[in-house]
Amino acid sequence: MRTLQRKILPVLLVLLALILIYMPVAWLLISSVSTRAELLSTPIHWIPQAPTLKNYIDILSPSQGVSEVARTFRITLGNSLIVASSVDTRGTDAGIGRGLCSRPAAHAAPPGAAGRHPGHAHDPRDLVVIPMYLFATRFGLFNTR
Amino acid sequence: MEAFRAFDIIYVITNGGPAFGTVTISFLTYLETFSYGHVGRGAALSFLISLFTMVTAFLYIRFLYRPEEAM
């Protein structure tokens, strides 16, 4: 009995954790293939009665002309890729710089000693975000709504 | 991948403007779901973002991970 408990209890806990983790993802997927009326109806039901791919078609197919979301989607995807690429490039530059700075010399202290990894080095994000913050607060550019 | 989902800085500084010029895909999801009330479309956008992130992560792991580095 005790052995059974030892075997079953972890499995049940893992199942519970998996349900808690994946239930929101499942709801996301379900709501993406449901109609708006179905999503707003009560009581809430998990399985959509009339599943549809209209939401995906609206987003991915600009020829539909249903809304501006398809055109906006492409622009925003481009914007996100620009942000991601620029951050990646900046991070790579900073990484190379840090790598060169922290490269141990021939007479350097052994690994783990102080000074091997310069803790005082600025995070590259600070170098951009702090001046932007100061600039924006000075000229009242923050969205405070 | 984290930067691909940038939201907070854009929300605080530009709020997507001027003329939607700085709207990222996460911000579009927020607008569709909470400003325009298109919950299903927002969910679809979120799922597409997840899918894109997963594919990118897979490619990163597939091409950049070297087993000897794990030693």
Backbone of each chain as ProteinMPNN parsed JSONL, in Angstrom:
{"seq_chain_A": "MRTLQRKILPVLLVLLALILIYMPVAWLLISSVSTRAELLSTPIHWIPQAPTLKNYIDILSPSQGVSEVARTFRITLGNSLIVASSVDTRGTDAGIGRGLCSRPAAHAAPPGAAGRHPGHAHDPRDLVVIPMYLFATRFGLFNTR", "coords_chain_A": {"N_chain_A": [[0.837, -1.213, 0.0], [1.895, 1.18, 0.844], [4.007, 1.402, -0.952], [2.582, 1.6, -3.281], [1.378, 4.071, -2.905], [3.642, 5.653, -2.945], [4.332, 5.415, -5.566], [2.128, 6.268, -7.021], [1.382, 8.787, -6.085], [3.421, 10.76, -6.867], [2.97, 10.679, -9.631], [0.35, 11.594, -9.826], [0.674, 14.167, -8.84], [2.356, 15.254, -10.775], [0.669, 15.095, -12.969], [-1.308, 16.883, -12.153], [0.197, 19.243, -12.098], [0.845, 19.413, -14.802], [-1.681, 19.777, -15.903], [-2.361, 22.248, -14.783], [-0.443, 23.812, -16.012], [-0.853, 23.491, -18.772], [-3.534, 23.991, -19.233], [-4.29, 26.782, -19.552], [-3.023, 27.217, -22.02], [-4.381, 25.474, -23.634], [-6.907, 26.619, -23.493], [-6.363, 29.003, -24.769], [-5.859, 28.116, -27.374], [-8.332, 26.973, -27.954], [-10.043, 29.186, -27.726], [-9.107, 30.629, -29.833], [-10.133, 29.381, -32.029], [-12.774, 29.689, -31.812], [-15.983, 31.281, -32.208], [-16.871, 34.739, -31.673], [-19.32, 35.086, -30.412], [-19.682, 32.639, -29.234], [-17.637, 32.625, -27.397], [-18.47, 34.555, -25.643], [-20.721, 33.54, -24.559], [-22.791, 32.105, -21.978], [-23.459, 29.157, -20.054], [-19.869, 28.757, -19.721], [-18.202, 26.811, -22.141], [-15.972, 24.15, -22.983], [-15.447, 22.805, -25.388], [-15.691, 23.994, -28.617], [-18.718, 24.634, -30.367], [-19.037, 25.275, -33.032], [-16.357, 25.196, -34.555], [-13.981, 27.412, -36.012], [-11.721, 28.746, -38.449], [-11.57, 31.397, -38.853], [-10.435, 33.54, -37.461], [-7.677, 33.158, -37.778], [-7.524, 33.291, -40.54], [-8.332, 35.915, -40.975], [-6.143, 37.208, -39.902], [-3.92, 36.281, -41.341], [-4.48, 36.448, -44.032], [-4.417, 38.915, -46.259], [-6.087, 39.484, -48.356], [-8.68, 39.257, -47.704], [-9.89, 41.538, -46.692], [-11.399, 42.077, -44.508], [-10.709, 43.334, -42.136], [-8.321, 45.683, -40.849], [-6.433, 44.217, -39.713], [-4.841, 42.229, -40.874], [-3.076, 43.585, -42.592], [-1.869, 45.221, -40.679], [-0.765, 43.252, -39.115], [1.386, 42.267, -40.601], [3.034, 44.52, -40.667], [3.529, 44.878, -37.943], [4.769, 42.498, -37.324], [7.095, 42.837, -38.764], [8.12, 45.06, -37.342], [8.566, 43.859, -34.834], [10.489, 41.987, -35.521], [12.534, 43.703, -36.278], [13.101, 44.954, -33.824], [13.885, 42.702, -32.326], [16.098, 41.807, -33.816], [17.831, 44.011, -33.667], [18.311, 44.177, -30.925], [19.512, 41.737, -30.556], [21.82, 42.032, -32.132], [23.035, 44.145, -30.774], [23.43, 42.952, -28.315], [25.207, 40.955, -29.055], [27.41, 42.494, -29.832], [28.024, 43.686, -27.354], [28.594, 41.4, -25.957], [30.877, 40.474, -27.278], [32.58, 42.578, -26.686], [32.684, 42.386, -23.883], [33.768, 39.9, -23.662], [36.31, 40.328, -24.698], [37.245, 42.146, -22.816], [37.217, 40.649, -20.496], [38.992, 38.683, -20.978], [41.445, 36.534, -19.829], [44.765, 37.454, -19.037], [48.143, 36.254, -19.634], [49.385, 36.194, -17.177], [47.315, 36.177, -15.48], [44.988, 36.041, -12.712], [43.887, 32.983, -11.172], [41.039, 31.059, -12.43], [37.899, 32.205, -11.264], [38.876, 33.966, -9.464], [38.812, 37.323, -8.133], [38.043, 39.941, -10.383], [38.215, 38.618, -12.726], [35.768, 38.399, -14.025], [34.358, 41.256, -14.815], [32.438, 42.825, -12.603], [31.477, 45.361, -12.465], [30.818, 46.202, -14.926], [28.688, 47.867, -17.242], [25.359, 47.036, -17.942], [24.299, 46.643, -21.248], [21.688, 47.349, -21.775], [21.073, 49.227, -19.847], [22.523, 51.385, -20.708], [21.081, 52.351, -22.8], [18.378, 52.537, -22.001], [18.258, 54.132, -19.658], [19.185, 56.811, -20.422], [17.113, 57.258, -22.294], [14.899, 57.222, -20.623], [15.405, 59.434, -18.969], [15.368, 61.486, -20.862], [12.727, 61.263, -21.814], [11.193, 61.779, -19.513], [11.944, 64.366, -18.957], [10.904, 65.812, -21.097], [8.25, 65.257, -20.952], [7.189, 62.985, -22.271], [6.147, 60.571, -21.586], [3.636, 58.083, -21.597], [1.061, 58.486, -19.627], [-1.493, 57.711, -19.188]], "CA_chain_A": [[0.0, 0.0, 0.0], [2.792, 2.331, 0.943], [4.736, 1.463, -2.214], [1.622, 2.095, -4.268], [1.266, 5.516, -2.664], [4.89, 6.293, -3.402], [4.376, 5.426, -7.033], [0.986, 6.963, -7.617], [1.321, 10.192, -5.659], [4.175, 11.645, -7.773], [2.319, 10.735, -10.946], [-0.814, 12.475, -9.697], [1.155, 15.546, -8.701], [2.846, 15.682, -12.092], [-0.519, 15.304, -13.81], [-1.922, 18.139, -11.708], [1.052, 20.337, -12.565], [0.694, 19.51, -16.262], [-3.001, 20.368, -16.181], [-2.295, 23.676, -14.445], [0.418, 24.505, -16.979], [-1.337, 23.45, -20.157], [-4.928, 24.388, -19.375], [-4.391, 28.095, -20.215], [-2.618, 27.1, -23.424], [-5.508, 24.828, -24.317], [-7.982, 27.615, -23.605], [-5.914, 29.939, -25.809], [-6.082, 27.477, -28.67], [-9.784, 26.807, -28.141], [-10.691, 30.482, -27.977], [-8.693, 31.146, -31.138], [-10.949, 28.76, -33.086], [-14.185, 29.875, -31.478], [-16.558, 32.564, -32.62], [-16.975, 35.698, -30.568], [-20.573, 34.819, -29.704], [-19.483, 31.456, -28.401], [-16.746, 32.976, -26.295], [-19.17, 35.409, -24.685], [-21.94, 32.884, -24.083], [-22.735, 31.42, -20.69], [-22.231, 28.861, -19.323], [-18.664, 28.551, -20.526], [-17.973, 25.423, -22.525], [-14.602, 23.968, -23.457], [-15.401, 22.369, -26.788], [-16.503, 24.893, -29.444], [-19.747, 23.928, -31.133], [-18.78, 25.505, -34.456], [-14.981, 25.7, -34.668], [-13.714, 28.129, -37.255], [-10.369, 29.303, -38.589], [-11.758, 32.763, -39.343], [-9.483, 34.451, -36.809], [-6.375, 32.984, -38.433], [-7.639, 33.784, -41.921], [-8.342, 37.379, -40.871], [-4.795, 37.704, -39.59], [-2.88, 35.874, -42.293], [-4.854, 36.665, -45.423], [-4.762, 40.317, -46.475], [-7.053, 39.662, -49.45], [-10.038, 39.184, -47.178], [-10.414, 42.885, -46.553], [-12.338, 42.115, -43.38], [-10.254, 44.374, -41.219], [-6.953, 46.112, -41.122], [-5.506, 43.466, -38.862], [-3.872, 41.486, -41.666], [-2.024, 44.526, -43.002], [-1.167, 45.623, -39.468], [0.004, 42.11, -38.633], [2.665, 42.216, -41.307], [3.858, 45.648, -40.211], [3.964, 44.649, -36.557], [5.741, 41.405, -37.352], [8.353, 43.475, -39.186], [8.625, 45.851, -36.219], [9.086, 42.951, -33.811], [11.742, 41.411, -36.018], [13.552, 44.757, -36.214], [13.491, 45.084, -32.412], [14.615, 41.503, -31.903], [17.401, 41.755, -34.495], [18.72, 45.058, -33.159], [18.729, 43.789, -29.573], [20.435, 40.612, -30.714], [23.091, 42.561, -32.615], [23.634, 44.934, -29.701], [23.886, 41.988, -27.316], [26.397, 40.285, -29.571], [28.513, 43.456, -29.713], [28.394, 43.793, -25.944], [29.197, 40.131, -25.566], [32.254, 40.438, -27.792], [33.343, 43.543, -25.893], [32.922, 41.836, -22.553], [34.684, 38.769, -23.807], [37.672, 40.848, -24.848], [37.645, 42.78, -21.556], [37.422, 39.698, -19.411], [39.904, 37.621, -21.391], [42.556, 36.551, -18.887], [46.118, 37.549, -19.577], [48.969, 35.087, -19.317], [49.707, 36.196, -15.757], [46.073, 36.505, -14.779], [44.649, 35.236, -11.546], [43.196, 31.748, -11.557], [39.596, 31.218, -12.624], [37.118, 32.387, -10.046], [39.41, 35.063, -8.665], [38.182, 38.614, -8.387], [38.57, 40.659, -11.53], [38.093, 37.84, -13.961], [34.537, 38.855, -14.646], [34.15, 42.596, -14.253], [31.067, 42.994, -12.133], [31.061, 46.747, -12.564], [30.494, 46.529, -16.317], [27.3, 48.275, -17.413], [24.5, 46.267, -18.819], [24.032, 47.494, -22.409], [20.318, 47.877, -21.737], [21.092, 50.438, -19.019], [23.106, 52.478, -21.476], [20.062, 52.881, -23.705], [17.094, 52.8, -21.347], [18.353, 55.234, -18.692], [19.086, 58.099, -21.127], [15.768, 57.41, -22.869], [13.987, 57.552, -19.524], [15.668, 60.818, -18.557], [14.901, 62.341, -21.949], [11.266, 61.225, -21.889], [10.598, 62.446, -18.352], [12.215, 65.818, -19.041], [10.042, 66.446, -22.095], [6.854, 64.832, -20.749], [6.792, 62.098, -23.364], [5.62, 59.295, -21.103], [2.201, 57.865, -21.656], [0.663, 58.297, -18.228], [-2.931, 57.442, -19.104]], "C_chain_A": [[0.866, 1.255, 0.0], [3.582, 2.528, -0.357], [3.829, 2.025, -3.308], [1.465, 3.617, -4.141], [2.494, 6.246, -3.184], [4.95, 6.382, -4.914], [3.292, 6.31, -7.625], [0.999, 8.459, -7.301], [2.148, 11.116, -6.56], [3.524, 11.789, -9.135], [1.124, 11.682, -10.912], [-0.393, 13.941, -9.594], [1.65, 16.099, -10.029], [1.676, 15.955, -13.029], [-1.21, 16.618, -13.456], [-1.122, 19.338, -12.209], [0.9, 20.533, -14.071], [-0.638, 20.153, -16.63], [-2.958, 21.869, -15.917], [-1.48, 24.459, -15.473], [-0.264, 24.597, -18.343], [-2.798, 23.861, -20.334], [-5.066, 25.796, -20.0], [-3.999, 28.047, -21.692], [-3.75, 26.473, -24.236], [-6.658, 25.817, -24.517], [-7.643, 28.646, -24.677], [-6.216, 29.383, -27.198], [-7.582, 27.355, -28.965], [-10.44, 28.152, -28.472], [-10.279, 31.065, -29.323], [-9.498, 30.522, -32.28], [-12.445, 28.852, -32.778], [-14.676, 31.209, -32.024], [-16.708, 33.465, -31.398], [-18.232, 35.43, -29.727], [-20.418, 33.638, -28.758], [-18.618, 31.767, -27.184], [-17.47, 33.771, -25.215], [-20.411, 34.744, -24.102], [-21.707, 32.246, -22.715], [-23.731, 30.268, -20.703], [-21.059, 28.613, -20.27], [-18.531, 27.077, -20.885], [-16.611, 25.301, -23.197], [-14.547, 23.652, -24.946], [-16.264, 23.313, -27.622], [-17.499, 24.119, -30.307], [-19.555, 24.106, -32.638], [-17.363, 26.065, -34.626], [-14.719, 26.328, -36.036], [-12.287, 28.651, -37.268], [-10.41, 30.768, -39.025], [-10.728, 33.726, -38.738], [-8.111, 34.372, -37.479], [-6.409, 33.531, -39.863], [-7.626, 35.309, -41.933], [-6.926, 37.928, -40.692], [-3.84, 37.465, -40.761], [-3.215, 36.195, -43.744], [-5.279, 38.11, -45.66], [-5.823, 40.519, -47.545], [-8.494, 39.655, -48.947], [-10.677, 40.564, -47.069], [-11.401, 43.033, -45.413], [-11.965, 43.242, -42.434], [-8.828, 44.752, -41.598], [-5.936, 45.228, -40.428], [-4.459, 42.704, -39.673], [-2.721, 42.385, -42.106], [-1.188, 44.94, -41.793], [-0.288, 44.495, -38.957], [1.367, 42.043, -39.304], [3.605, 43.326, -40.839], [4.402, 45.367, -38.815], [4.957, 43.502, -36.471], [7.112, 41.947, -37.763], [8.968, 44.285, -38.053], [9.25, 44.955, -35.154], [10.406, 42.343, -34.248], [12.867, 42.44, -35.978], [14.053, 44.904, -34.776], [14.351, 43.902, -31.99], [16.008, 41.459, -32.52], [18.344, 42.793, -33.917], [19.195, 44.723, -31.754], [19.751, 42.668, -29.649], [21.806, 41.101, -31.152], [23.813, 43.323, -31.507], [24.197, 43.999, -28.62], [25.142, 41.277, -27.761], [27.605, 41.207, -29.465], [28.994, 43.547, -28.277], [29.077, 42.525, -25.478], [30.638, 40.024, -26.026], [33.119, 41.377, -26.964], [33.677, 43.002, -24.523], [33.911, 40.685, -22.613], [36.114, 39.238, -23.922], [38.162, 41.436, -23.524], [37.993, 41.739, -20.505], [38.377, 38.577, -19.788], [41.126, 37.626, -20.47], [43.901, 36.657, -19.595], [46.921, 36.338, -19.126], [49.265, 35.007, -17.816], [48.471, 36.421, -14.892], [45.856, 35.575, -13.594], [43.904, 33.989, -11.99], [41.7, 31.969, -11.696], [38.857, 31.309, -11.294], [37.648, 33.517, -9.189], [38.742, 36.366, -9.051], [38.835, 39.291, -9.572], [38.485, 39.889, -12.819], [36.85, 38.269, -14.742], [34.199, 40.22, -14.067], [32.695, 42.837, -13.882], [30.574, 44.416, -12.293], [30.68, 47.121, -13.992], [29.01, 46.857, -16.443], [26.58, 47.292, -18.312], [24.187, 47.152, -20.02], [22.628, 48.066, -22.418], [20.268, 49.162, -20.921], [21.572, 51.625, -19.839], [22.091, 53.104, -22.428], [18.835, 53.35, -22.935], [17.17, 53.996, -20.408], [18.364, 56.593, -19.399], [17.721, 58.329, -21.749], [14.766, 57.822, -21.804], [14.159, 59.011, -19.1], [15.123, 61.799, -19.598], [13.37, 62.43, -21.94], [10.627, 61.934, -20.705], [10.792, 63.957, -18.444], [11.228, 66.499, -19.986], [8.587, 65.948, -22.028], [6.344, 63.889, -21.818], [6.194, 60.778, -22.879], [4.111, 59.25, -21.258], [1.728, 57.551, -20.248], [-0.826, 58.051, -18.081], [-3.201, 56.184, -18.303]], "O_chain_A": [[0.618, 2.226, -0.716], [3.8, 3.654, -0.804], [4.258, 2.819, -4.146], [1.425, 4.341, -5.136], [2.394, 7.316, -3.784], [5.542, 7.305, -5.474], [3.515, 7.012, -8.61], [0.668, 9.287, -8.149], [1.645, 12.157, -6.984], [3.519, 12.869, -9.726], [0.908, 12.465, -11.837], [-1.014, 14.828, -10.179], [1.401, 17.255, -10.368], [1.688, 16.925, -13.787], [-1.64, 17.366, -14.333], [-1.689, 20.323, -12.683], [0.834, 21.662, -14.558], [-0.715, 20.968, -17.55], [-3.452, 22.665, -16.716], [-1.78, 25.615, -15.769], [-0.252, 25.647, -18.986], [-3.252, 24.057, -21.461], [-5.889, 25.978, -20.897], [-4.577, 28.756, -22.515], [-4.036, 26.882, -25.361], [-7.295, 25.846, -25.57], [-8.522, 29.109, -25.404], [-6.748, 30.073, -28.068], [-8.03, 27.603, -30.084], [-11.276, 28.247, -29.371], [-10.993, 31.889, -29.894], [-9.542, 31.075, -33.379], [-13.266, 28.181, -33.403], [-13.897, 32.131, -32.267], [-16.676, 33.009, -30.255], [-18.209, 35.533, -28.501], [-20.942, 33.632, -27.645], [-18.839, 31.244, -26.092], [-17.139, 33.681, -24.033], [-21.08, 35.321, -23.245], [-20.584, 31.898, -22.352], [-24.782, 30.401, -21.329], [-21.237, 28.305, -21.448], [-18.723, 26.202, -20.04], [-16.155, 26.214, -23.885], [-13.698, 24.172, -25.671], [-17.461, 23.427, -27.362], [-17.167, 23.09, -30.895], [-19.865, 23.209, -33.422], [-17.19, 27.269, -34.817], [-15.176, 25.835, -37.068], [-11.718, 28.961, -36.221], [-9.414, 31.312, -39.503], [-10.217, 34.612, -39.423], [-7.467, 35.394, -37.717], [-5.452, 34.149, -40.33], [-6.992, 35.925, -42.79], [-6.564, 38.963, -41.252], [-3.052, 38.339, -41.122], [-2.326, 36.213, -44.595], [-6.392, 38.49, -45.296], [-6.403, 41.6, -47.643], [-9.416, 40.006, -49.683], [-11.869, 40.726, -47.328], [-12.155, 44.005, -45.359], [-12.822, 44.007, -41.992], [-8.235, 44.211, -42.532], [-4.73, 45.451, -40.532], [-3.323, 42.545, -39.226], [-1.551, 42.013, -42.01], [0.039, 45.004, -41.867], [0.798, 44.734, -38.429], [2.379, 41.793, -38.65], [4.8, 43.109, -40.641], [5.581, 45.588, -38.538], [5.874, 43.524, -35.65], [8.141, 41.575, -37.2], [10.174, 44.22, -37.818], [10.326, 45.25, -34.635], [11.33, 42.2, -33.447], [14.013, 42.103, -35.681], [15.257, 44.972, -34.53], [15.405, 44.072, -31.378], [16.981, 41.119, -31.848], [19.521, 42.509, -33.697], [20.357, 44.958, -31.422], [20.729, 42.651, -28.902], [22.829, 40.66, -30.629], [25.021, 43.182, -31.317], [25.284, 44.222, -28.087], [26.039, 41.021, -26.958], [28.689, 40.781, -29.066], [30.193, 43.493, -28.001], [30.027, 42.571, -24.697], [31.51, 39.558, -25.293], [34.239, 41.036, -26.584], [34.806, 43.133, -24.05], [34.767, 40.521, -21.743], [37.024, 38.65, -23.338], [39.32, 41.262, -23.144], [38.93, 41.911, -19.725], [38.561, 37.629, -19.024], [41.785, 38.66, -20.351], [44.131, 36.023, -20.625], [46.449, 35.512, -18.345], [49.383, 33.92, -17.25], [48.571, 36.805, -13.726], [46.443, 34.498, -13.489], [43.346, 33.959, -13.087], [41.15, 32.93, -11.159], [39.153, 30.59, -10.341], [36.958, 33.984, -8.283], [38.182, 36.503, -10.139], [40.052, 39.218, -9.742], [38.667, 40.454, -13.898], [36.894, 38.47, -15.955], [33.785, 40.305, -12.911], [31.84, 43.027, -14.746], [29.368, 44.657, -12.26], [30.261, 48.252, -14.24], [28.171, 46.202, -15.824], [27.123, 46.793, -19.298], [23.838, 48.318, -19.832], [22.387, 49.129, -22.989], [19.517, 50.081, -21.25], [21.079, 52.741, -19.677], [22.235, 54.263, -22.816], [18.314, 54.436, -23.189], [16.238, 54.799, -20.363], [17.599, 57.471, -18.999], [17.215, 59.451, -21.743], [13.896, 58.659, -22.043], [13.18, 59.729, -18.898], [14.503, 62.807, -19.258], [12.795, 63.513, -22.043], [9.62, 62.622, -20.871], [9.916, 64.73, -18.057], [10.77, 67.612, -19.726], [7.799, 66.192, -22.942], [5.188, 63.983, -22.229], [5.778, 59.954, -23.694], [3.414, 60.247, -21.073], [1.975, 56.458, -19.737], [-1.371, 58.164, -16.983], [-4.358, 55.801, -18.127]]}, "seq_chain_B": "MEAFRAFDIIYVITNGGPAFGTVTISFLTYLETFSYGHVGRGAALSFLISLFTMVTAFLYIRFLYRPEEAM", "coords_chain_B": {"N_chain_B": [[14.642, 36.318, -28.639], [13.169, 37.07, -26.46], [13.133, 39.79, -26.89], [11.626, 39.866, -29.159], [9.088, 39.714, -28.251], [8.578, 42.214, -27.257], [6.981, 44.601, -25.262], [6.407, 46.275, -22.972], [8.09, 48.593, -22.91], [7.367, 49.861, -25.243], [4.659, 50.323, -24.789], [4.78, 52.13, -22.671], [6.354, 54.271, -23.606], [5.774, 55.032, -26.364], [3.222, 54.148, -26.919], [2.464, 52.773, -29.163], [2.333, 54.599, -31.217], [3.893, 56.908, -33.614], [0.949, 56.82, -35.567], [0.588, 53.971, -35.566], [3.147, 53.186, -36.001], [5.067, 52.11, -34.316], [4.092, 49.783, -33.365], [4.355, 46.62, -32.04], [4.189, 43.027, -32.4], [3.23, 41.904, -30.057], [2.05, 44.09, -28.872], [0.057, 44.61, -30.695], [-1.516, 42.379, -30.257], [-2.423, 42.936, -27.684], [-3.898, 45.269, -28.245], [-5.887, 44.282, -30.013], [-7.191, 42.467, -28.343], [-7.921, 43.772, -25.872], [-8.498, 46.473, -26.419], [-10.037, 46.559, -28.802], [-11.688, 44.46, -28.375], [-11.703, 41.989, -29.663], [-11.53, 39.022, -28.845], [-11.078, 36.379, -29.677], [-9.484, 36.743, -31.943], [-7.287, 37.934, -30.775], [-6.431, 35.773, -29.243], [-5.715, 34.059, -31.296], [-3.583, 35.497, -32.389], [-1.84, 35.431, -30.195], [-1.34, 32.713, -30.109], [-0.02, 32.394, -32.532], [2.278, 33.898, -32.015], [3.398, 32.328, -29.989], [3.89, 30.029, -31.445], [5.742, 30.952, -33.341], [7.827, 31.685, -31.625], [8.47, 29.206, -30.551], [9.363, 27.835, -32.808], [11.588, 29.392, -33.472], [13.13, 28.999, -31.172], [13.609, 26.277, -31.391], [15.153, 26.25, -33.724], [17.36, 27.725, -32.847], [18.373, 26.003, -30.857], [18.884, 23.79, -32.398], [20.836, 24.598, -34.272], [22.76, 26.139, -32.957], [23.537, 24.966, -30.579], [26.124, 23.203, -29.097], [27.251, 20.051, -28.334], [29.673, 19.61, -26.945], [30.022, 21.856, -25.433], [28.47, 21.543, -23.272], [29.819, 19.983, -21.571]], "CA_chain_B": [[13.254, 35.845, -28.539], [12.523, 37.93, -25.472], [12.921, 41.094, -27.52], [10.567, 39.709, -30.162], [7.812, 39.916, -27.571], [8.672, 43.502, -26.56], [5.679, 45.235, -25.048], [6.318, 47.281, -21.919], [8.751, 49.857, -23.266], [6.543, 50.487, -26.29], [3.419, 50.789, -24.162], [5.049, 53.279, -21.803], [6.981, 55.412, -24.272], [5.12, 55.518, -27.593], [1.852, 53.633, -26.99], [2.217, 52.285, -30.517], [2.333, 55.681, -32.199], [2.836, 57.617, -34.327], [0.223, 56.125, -36.64], [0.861, 52.539, -35.472], [4.499, 52.949, -36.523], [5.919, 51.352, -33.392], [3.329, 48.66, -32.798], [4.939, 45.291, -32.227], [3.145, 41.994, -32.5], [2.621, 41.758, -28.728], [1.196, 45.25, -28.648], [-1.126, 44.395, -31.541], [-2.349, 41.405, -29.545], [-3.065, 43.684, -26.596], [-4.906, 46.162, -28.819], [-7.001, 43.489, -30.541], [-7.949, 41.801, -27.279], [-8.476, 44.612, -24.811], [-9.026, 47.74, -26.911], [-11.085, 46.334, -29.794], [-12.585, 43.406, -27.891], [-11.665, 40.778, -30.493], [-10.821, 38.078, -27.97], [-10.64, 35.233, -30.466], [-8.376, 37.162, -32.809], [-6.147, 38.096, -29.875], [-5.952, 34.435, -28.905], [-5.022, 33.547, -32.485], [-2.295, 36.192, -32.462], [-0.993, 34.886, -29.128], [-0.903, 31.37, -30.5], [0.983, 32.554, -33.598], [3.519, 34.331, -31.368], [3.957, 31.144, -29.323], [4.388, 29.135, -32.494], [6.95, 31.565, -33.899], [8.869, 31.593, -30.609], [8.887, 27.804, -30.444], [10.154, 27.493, -34.001], [12.881, 30.071, -33.334], [13.884, 28.304, -30.12], [14.055, 24.999, -31.952], [16.262, 26.51, -34.659], [18.508, 28.107, -32.026], [18.935, 24.807, -30.218], [19.34, 22.856, -33.435], [22.019, 25.043, -35.009], [23.765, 26.812, -32.139], [23.966, 24.169, -29.429], [27.198, 22.241, -29.363], [27.273, 19.133, -27.188], [30.901, 19.674, -26.135], [29.932, 22.989, -24.507], [27.747, 21.113, -22.071], [30.731, 19.23, -20.705]], "C_chain_B": [[12.473, 36.683, -27.538], [12.186, 39.285, -26.096], [11.819, 41.029, -28.567], [9.203, 39.998, -29.544], [7.788, 41.245, -26.824], [7.302, 44.16, -26.443], [5.782, 46.453, -24.139], [6.918, 48.627, -22.305], [7.921, 50.605, -24.306], [5.258, 51.051, -25.697], [3.662, 52.08, -23.386], [5.498, 54.487, -22.626], [6.161, 55.911, -25.467], [3.644, 55.145, -27.679], [1.48, 53.226, -28.427], [2.287, 53.338, -31.607], [3.715, 56.009, -32.704], [2.245, 56.773, -35.456], [0.596, 54.646, -36.711], [2.285, 52.185, -35.929], [5.379, 52.127, -35.612], [5.158, 50.208, -32.726], [4.075, 47.364, -33.089], [3.817, 44.26, -32.181], [2.467, 41.759, -31.148], [1.662, 42.906, -28.455], [-0.072, 45.144, -29.495], [-2.082, 43.41, -30.875], [-3.119, 42.087, -28.417], [-4.191, 44.567, -27.15], [-6.137, 45.38, -29.281], [-7.863, 42.939, -29.411], [-8.656, 42.799, -26.375], [-9.03, 45.946, -25.315], [-10.182, 47.532, -27.883], [-12.047, 45.215, -29.403], [-12.649, 42.167, -28.756], [-10.87, 39.702, -29.756], [-10.259, 36.896, -28.77], [-9.446, 35.571, -31.343], [-7.103, 37.389, -31.977], [-5.549, 36.757, -29.485], [-5.187, 33.833, -30.085], [-3.644, 34.198, -32.631], [-1.333, 35.641, -31.416], [-0.464, 33.51, -29.52], [0.145, 31.457, -31.608], [2.324, 32.999, -33.015], [4.197, 33.13, -30.699], [4.602, 30.217, -30.35], [5.71, 29.66, -33.054], [8.114, 31.441, -32.908], [9.391, 30.16, -30.492], [9.761, 27.396, -31.628], [11.544, 28.129, -33.9], [13.748, 29.371, -32.292], [14.434, 26.975, -30.642], [15.244, 25.204, -32.881], [17.533, 26.891, -33.899], [19.185, 26.865, -31.459], [19.554, 23.888, -31.265], [20.683, 23.291, -34.037], [23.105, 25.639, -34.127], [24.28, 25.968, -30.985], [25.047, 23.185, -29.853], [27.331, 21.337, -28.152], [28.527, 19.279, -26.331], [30.877, 20.835, -25.148], [29.244, 22.59, -23.213], [28.658, 20.379, -21.103], [31.291, 20.119, -19.6]], "O_chain_B": [[11.291, 36.97, -27.726], [11.115, 39.847, -25.868], [11.153, 42.029, -28.833], [8.285, 40.463, -30.22], [7.048, 41.387, -25.85], [6.562, 44.255, -27.422], [5.306, 47.535, -24.485], [6.322, 49.675, -22.055], [7.792, 51.828, -24.252], [4.825, 52.142, -26.069], [2.853, 53.006, -23.435], [5.063, 55.608, -22.363], [5.886, 57.107, -25.561], [2.895, 55.763, -28.436], [0.324, 53.33, -28.836], [2.298, 53.006, -32.792], [4.67, 55.396, -32.227], [2.966, 56.104, -36.195], [0.885, 54.127, -37.789], [2.583, 51.024, -36.207], [6.338, 51.508, -36.071], [5.54, 49.731, -31.657], [4.384, 47.055, -34.24], [2.653, 44.59, -31.951], [1.277, 41.451, -31.093], [0.593, 42.713, -27.877], [-1.15, 45.544, -29.057], [-3.3, 43.583, -30.92], [-4.31, 41.844, -28.223], [-5.29, 44.608, -26.599], [-7.273, 45.753, -28.988], [-9.092, 42.938, -29.492], [-9.858, 42.682, -26.14], [-9.942, 46.497, -24.7], [-11.19, 48.234, -27.81], [-13.095, 45.044, -30.026], [-13.566, 41.36, -28.6], [-9.683, 39.503, -30.018], [-9.121, 36.474, -28.565], [-8.512, 34.78, -31.471], [-5.995, 37.079, -32.415], [-4.33, 36.607, -29.403], [-4.155, 33.187, -29.907], [-2.664, 33.529, -32.957], [-0.159, 35.41, -31.703], [0.702, 33.187, -29.292], [1.097, 30.676, -31.62], [3.379, 32.544, -33.456], [5.407, 32.937, -30.825], [5.7, 29.697, -30.149], [6.671, 28.908, -33.219], [9.241, 31.132, -33.297], [10.593, 29.932, -30.354], [10.765, 26.703, -31.467], [12.551, 27.489, -34.204], [14.945, 29.173, -32.497], [15.575, 26.607, -30.365], [16.215, 24.448, -32.844], [18.631, 26.454, -34.242], [20.4, 26.696, -31.565], [20.607, 23.289, -31.046], [21.558, 22.461, -34.283], [24.272, 25.644, -34.52], [25.362, 26.237, -30.464], [24.902, 22.445, -30.826], [27.508, 21.831, -27.038], [28.463, 19.092, -25.116], [31.603, 20.828, -24.154], [29.424, 23.236, -22.18], [28.301, 20.177, -19.942], [32.078, 19.656, -18.774]]}, "name": "protein", "num_of_chains": 2, "seq": "MRTLQRKILPVLLVLLALILIYMPVAWLLISSVSTRAELLSTPIHWIPQAPTLKNYIDILSPSQGVSEVARTFRITLGNSLIVASSVDTRGTDAGIGRGLCSRPAAHAAPPGAAGRHPGHAHDPRDLVVIPMYLFATRFGLFNTRMEAFRAFDIIYVITNGGPAFGTVTISFLTYLETFSYGHVGRGAALSFLISLFTMVTAFLYIRFLYRPEEAM"}
